[in-house]
Amino acid sequence: MQCSSGELPVIEVRNLCKTIENPPNRIEILRNITFSVPRGQFLAIRGVSGSGKSTLLGLLAGLDTVTSGQIFLNGIDITNLEEDRLARIRGRTIGFVFQSYQLVPTLTAEENVLLPAELSGMNGNPRRRAKELLARVGLSERARHYPIQLSGGEQQRVALARAFITKPPVLLADEPTGNLDSANGRHVLDLLLQLNRQEQTTLILVTHDSYLASHADRVLTLHDGRITSDEKAQDRRKTD
């Protein structure tokens, strides 16, 4: 399946299923999920708690294994790759932003931002890029502070800078404003969208926030593990 321009989609999902066996029960978390994401698109995935959103994001990241179906990342089938190769592909292709920040408490803000660059063996001058990204999220003066010395909003801004350090083609964000108050949430969202535009990243974001989803190019809605709607921005505007 290719995009209308003929370019290979950056992510393609085919007939994806995720089931947990807990005898005598069998829990179907995702059921026959199929979609593709063209390069540069901002896709929001919505749904109530338990609909399968975060599970889907984890599968796209290669952090969990599928029960059946396939996931292609830049044309490579990552579904059954060995962990070493999958980790290499993930390290150079995907950035992450988590709801709970996931900063290393014993590292400073700058060291947290640098961590993915060090793990992936990034070329160039990663320290200079880390300083640049911290400046872009307004945290130059907090670079040597530890997470415990930062507010929730500041920690998430560090997490944003960390996600972009390796210039990943794909950014996955799981409820990135979920732990923040409305003012900090809007600020983090604005920074995320600004960085995403500047870095020309494909953004896939899980959220239950209608305001956040309203900024997406496209919204995929899940219910009971199935896709119930797939709307582009222009289609949503027509129905508003």
Order of alpha helices (4+ residues) and beta strands (2+ residues): beta-beta-beta-alpha-beta-beta-alpha-beta-alpha-alpha-alpha-beta-alpha-beta-alpha-beta-beta-alpha
